[in-house]
Amino acid sequence: MKDWVFLFPGQGSQYVGMGIEFYEAYSEVRELFSHAGDILKMDVAKLCFEGPEDVLVMTENVQPAITVVNLACFTVLQLHEIYPVAAAGHSLGEYSALYAAGVMSLKDVLNLVKWRGVYMQEAAEQEPGSMAAIMDLDEEKILEICRVCGVEVANINCPDQTIITGRVEPIQQAIAMSDEAGAKKCMQLNVSGPWHSRCMHLAREKFEPIVNECEFYDPQIPVINNIDAMPLKSAGELKAKLVDQICGSVLWRQSMEKLIEMGHTHFVEVGPKKVLRGLMRRINRNVKVYNVEDTASLASFLQANQ
């Protein structure tokens, strides 16, 4: 048995049909979906398995949907007696990581991601914007372009991929400047809002009281925070970090480097798709990284764990 760090994906990893194989195979996963549906007052199973896609991708729907699928995959690993020694989650995925670390209850996790989604969508409608991926451009140069254009860094995903965020015209200006500066590729993303930017300040203000109502416990395993790429020390510091994450940058590359610096060498992405697995391969090719989202990927992972 190896020591596994669990990585939980966030918004953008969704697809219609996610989680259905585990739902059909495990009564515990069916119970989770049922319980989650009661808490959220929505048919999560129907949303995840049938969509339609244009309904699934709505921010207020997709945030709880992905979280439930992440936790379903986590439940399956627990049933196979595989538990994390540390955890991290990408943006929305951080909530799944906190649940895996025993920091909060299922009810509080789902309540938080539900309102996070609602308030982020509201903020995006009031202050529309966009995001773009900048590939293979020096980090300092990207920061300089962001300052000039009045946009921000949303995610530092890996050494050759940074996501920028802000209003539409400044993002387009930043894309043009990044092209001129020699970026390998610049691509405007198909997102419904300028996530992780100051445009989300209204969401931040509305979300803070919801966070303050929740009960948090000290983590049972190290959880690396998006906002500072450091392990969460206690429940007391968590509220401010979750609120700050709404407008702040996701330091994913730094978070993975921190886990590797801590001595971890085996990682598994727990949830839909393989986005984080792909990023890890571009961060450090010397570590082992798998994913678990369906019966085939589970079988492959269990074989690797022998």
C-alpha positions, 0 to 999 in steps of 0.5 A: 500500500502506498501513501496517496495524496488526493487531488480534487478537480474543480469547475470545467471538469464536468461532463454529462454522465459523470459518476454514473458507473459508481452510482450503479455499482455502489449502494453507498454512492447512491446513498450519497447522491440521495442525501446530497439531493435532499440537502441541495433540494435538487436532483443531483443524479439526474443533473449529473447523468442526464444533463442536459449540458447547457443546464449542467454547466450553469455555475450554480448547478455545476459547482454542487454537481462536481462536488458530489461526484468528487465525493462519490469517487472519494467514497469508492476509494474509502470502500477499498480502504484507500485514504489520503495522507494529504489533499488539495483541490483546484478552486472549487475542488478545495471544498472536496479536499476539506471534506476529505480532511474532516474539516466540515460536514457534508451539509456544510460543504454542499451548502457552501458550494451551492451558494458559492455558485449562485453568488459567483453567477450573480456577480458575473451577470453584474460585472461580465468578463472573460478568462484566457490561457497564456501558454509558455510565457515568462511569469514576470512578463505575464504579471507585467501585461496584467498590470498594463491591461488591468486584468489579473492572474486567476490560476498558475496551473503549471510552468507553461500555463497561466490563466488570466481573468478580467473584463472582456476588452482588457482580456483581449488586449492582454491576449494580443500583448502576450502574443506579441511578447512571444507566448506559444499560444493564447486562448480565450476560454469558454467561461461564463464569468471572470472567476478569481478576479476583483469582478467577483467582489459582490460574490465575496461580500455575499459569501462571507456570511455563509462561510461564517455560519459554518462549523469547521474542524482542524484538518486530520491530514495536511490540506494545501490551500489555493490562496497561499500554497501552504498547509492549513494549520487550523480551522480558525484560519480557514474562513478568511482563506475560503472568502479570499479564494473567490477573488484571489489567484489559485496557486496550483503549481506552487501547491503541487511543488509544496506537496512534492517538497513535503516528500509526497510522490504518489498522487491520484485525481479523485473526480471527473476527467484528468485535468489535474493529472495532466497538469501534474505531468507538466509540473513534475514528471518524476512523481506517479499520478493516476485518476479515479472517475469510473470503473476502468480508472479505478481498476487501473489505480487499484493495480498500481496500489498493489 
